[in-house]
Amino acid sequence: MHKIKFQKKSFAVFLFILFNVFFVHNVVAQGCCSATSLASGAQRSLLSQKSFAVSVGYELNQLNDALNNGKKITDPLKRSASVQMFTLEMEYGIAERISLLAFISHVSRQREMTVKDSDGIFNETLHFEGSGIGDATILAKYQLFSGLVDFPLEINIGGGIKLPTGSFTEEKTGARLAIDLQPGTGATDGLFWTYAAKHFPYIETSLFASGLYRYTGTNFTPYRLGDELNISVGGTTSISDFLITELILQSRFSGKDFSNGRLLTSTGGTTLGIQPAFTYNEGSVGVHSFVQFPLVRNLRGNQLAVSYQVGFSFAYKFNQN
């Protein structure tokens, strides 16, 4: 959710996004059950001093499409997967140009596949599931440049850490689940963040871009997920005094995972999705919803890819000023 209110000036925003698709379409990735989220906090500016915001939300990532080196294939195993997250996010403006964001979620990862029965016929469906509290994230934001009256541009930077609060050793029927079914990764990651926005007060429109780089650590198994870069570019406008619309290009790039002394072939890649979103604001209350569809899915090896994402959140802001 963004602090500025906007009117019906979406055409300029749409042209801006079309231009930027050529910049970001090669910097995003997703694999089987690997969908992650840092909620909306990484896609917005920092809070003002002594302001406190809390939000709860839900997100579903549905993976129905099997890809082989970026090309959609007919999967003989009829695999499908889903990732559901119930999220809690809090942010507090601790100083004039500094705010602190904390995020944690309850994660449920599921996967189904069809295998041969004793007669050699593909008619037995296996179901795998891992769930629990996920890894926690703490991100500090700093306003590097707040702009001038006649040039309303803001630039923010930040950094943080992802803590291994979620389990990565869950077992079912005596066997440990695969890492992409675990609620946590078992590793500590470093986070580097940036955000920029150009505001147009006379037409009440804003364009923004955010980037989040995750430098992943290694757990004790040992297993290391590939480093990850997320870039969002979009614009926002309003269609009434209370209803705000957004159109965002959400991109993700991830490197290959590393285990047992080697890089894993069917991991990492690039994807790009388009995300229309709506936010209803009234006073201190905000309700946000979105849906995302893939535009580019260039995954390495044989992987399941996200078919669509949906989510919503409810937020409340306390202003102690």
N, C-alpha and C positions, 0 to 999 in steps of 0.2 A: 504494500500500500504506500502511496506517495502523498506527501503533505500538500501538494499544490492542487487546486481545483481547476478544471478545464471545461471548455465549451466545445461545440461541434466543429472542430478543425482537423479532422482525422486524415484528410487527403494528403497534407504535407507529411504527416507521420508515416502514411503508407508508402509514399515515394522514398522517404528516408530508409525504411526497412528493406524495400526492394533493392536499393543501392548497396546496403550492407550485406545482403545475402552472399555476394561475391567475395566479401572479406572473411566471413566466418564459416562458410560451408565446409571447410577442410579441418576444423578444429573441434571435433566432438566424438564421443564413443559410448558404446553400451554393449554388454554381453548378457549371457544367460543369467537371470536372477540378480544382475549386478546393479540394478537401478538404485540410486541413492538420492538423498535430498538434504539440503541445508535450509529448507523452508524458504520464506521470502526475505529473511533478514539479510542475506547476501546480495539481494537485488534491489536494495533501497539505501537511501542516505542514512546517516546517523541521527540519533535523537538529540534534541536540545537539552541543555543542562537541567538537571533535576526532573526530567520527564521519565516516566516508566511505562513501558508497554508490555503486555502479556498476550499471547495468542495460543489457541489450541486448534488443531487441524487434523485433517485426514487426507491421505493421498493413496491412490491406487495406480500401480504400473502393471499393465497387462502385456504379456509376451506370448504371442501366438504364432509368429512368423519365424521359420527356420531359414537361415542364410548361410551360404557357402561362399566365403570371400566376397561378401557384399551382394551376392545374387540370390534371390528368393528361390527356394527349392521345395519340392514335395518331400516332407519328412516321413520316412517309413516307420519311425517310432511314434509319430503323431505327438510330439512333445509340446507342452505348453507350460507356462509358469506365470506367477503373479507375485507382486511385492506390495504389501499393504503397510502403511505407516500411520500411527497415531502420534501426533507431534505436540510438543510443548516448547514454546519459544518465549524468552524474556530478554528485554533490552532496557538499559538504564543509562541516562546521560550523566556521567560522573563529573564532567567538567565542561567548560564552554565549548570546546572543540573535540571532545572525546566521549564516546559511548561504548558500552560493553554489552555484547550479545552472547547469550547462552542458549543452547539448543539440545534437546534430547528427544528420543522417540521410542515407541514400542513397535517392533518390526515383526512382521509375519511373512515368511517366504515359502512359497509352495511350488511344487513341480510335479507334473504328470507325464508318464510315457507308457507306450504300449509295447509289450514284449511277447515273445513266443511262449505258448503253453507247452505241455509235455508232448503234444502231437505236432509241434513245429508250426503252429498257426498263431499269427499276431492277433490275439484276442484277450490278453491279460493286461489290465491297466494297473500300473504301480503308482503310488502316491507318496511323495516325500514332503516333509514340512519341518521348518525350524522357526521358532518364535521366541521373543523375549525382549528385554530392554536393550536398545542399541547403544552405539558409542556416543559419548557426549562431546559437544563442540563448544569452545569458548573463543570468541573473536573480538578483538579490540579495534575500534574504528577511530580514525583521526582525520579531521577536516583540514586538508592542506591548503585549499583556496576556496573562499566563499563568494568570490565575485564582487562586482561593483554595482551600483544602482543602475547604471545604464548598460551593464554587461553582466547579466545574471547567469554566471557559470559557476558550478561548484566541482571541486576535485577532492576526493577522499582516498585515503590509503589505510591499510590495516594488516594485522597479522594475528595468528592465534594457533590453537592446538586442538587436535581431536584426540580424546582420551579413550583408552580401551575399556570402557565400562560394560560393554556387551560381551556375552559369552561367544567364544568361537570353538568350543569343544563339545557342543551338544551331540548327543547320541540317540539313535533310535534302533531298537532291537539289537543292542550290543555293538552297533557300528557307528563310527563318527560320521556325521553329515558332511557333505562337501562344503568348502569354504563359501560358496555362493548361496548356501542355504542357512548359514549361521547368522544370527542377529548382529554380531560384532565381528571385528577383524583381528582382535588380539594385538594390535600394533598402535603405537603412538605416531600421529602424523603432524607435520607442520603445515600451516595454512598461510597463504599470502593473498591479500584482497585489494581490489581497487574499484572505485566507482566514480563516474563522471556524469553530470547532467547539465543540459542547456535548457534554460527556461525562457519562454516567450510570454511575458506577462500580458501584453496587449491582446493576444489571442488566447491566453490562458492554456497554453500547450507546453509540454516538456518532452524532450528526447533524452534518453539515458543509455548508458552502457556500464556493465559491471563484469569483473573478471575475478575468478577464484582459482588459485593454483594449490593443489594438495600434493605435498612431498611425503610419500608414504613410508612408513617404517616396516620392520620385519618382526613377525611374531616368533615364538620359540619353536614352532614345528620343524624347520623354519619355512615361512611362506611370506612373500611380499607382493602385494597388489601393485599394479602399474601406477606410476604417477598420473595425475589427472588434472586437466584444465577445463574449467567451465567458463563460457562467455555468453552473456545475455545482452542483446541490443534491442531496443524497443522504443515505443512512444506511448503516451497516455493522453487522453482527452475525456471530457465529460459530456453526457447527453442530458443531464439535468443537474439540479443543485446538489443531489445526493448520490447519483450514480456515475461512476467513473469506468471508462473502458480502457483496456490496454491491448496492445498487439506486440508480442515479443518473439524474437528469434532466439531459441535456447540451444546452444551448442555445447558439445562435450567431446574432449579428446582424452584417451587414456592409453598408456603404454602397455606392453605385455606384462603378465604376472611372472613371478620368478619363484621356482621351487626346485629342491633337490639339485641345485647347481646348474639349472638351465632355465631358459625362457620358455614359457608355455605357448604353443602355437595358436590355439583357438581362444585367445584372450586379447582384449584391447581392440582399438579401431576408432572410427569417427562416425558421428551422427549429428544431424541437425533437425530440429523440430520447430514447428510454428505453434505459438500458444496465445490464443485469444483469452482474455480474462476480464472479469467484472468485479468491481468493488463498490459496496454500498456503505457510505459514511454518513453518520448522523451523530453530531456531538463527539463524544469520546469513543463511540462504538463503530467498529468496522467489520463487514462481512465480505470475504473475498472468495471467489470461485474461479476455476480455470479448467480448460481442457487442452491437451497437446497432442498433435499428430506429427508423425515423422515425415520429413522431406528427403533426407539423405541418411542411408544406413550402410556405411562401408566398414563392415566388421571383418576381422581377420579369422581365417579358418571357418569352422562350422560352429555357429552360435545361434541361440535364440535372440530375437530382437524385439524391442518394445513396439507394440502395435498402437497403443494409445495410453495416455495418462489423464487422470481426472483428479481433482482435489478441491477442497474448500477449507476455510479457516475462519475463526471468530476471534476478534482482537478487541482489547480495551486499553485505552491510554489514560494514564494518570499524569496530570501536570501539576507539579508541586510549586510552580512559580506563582 
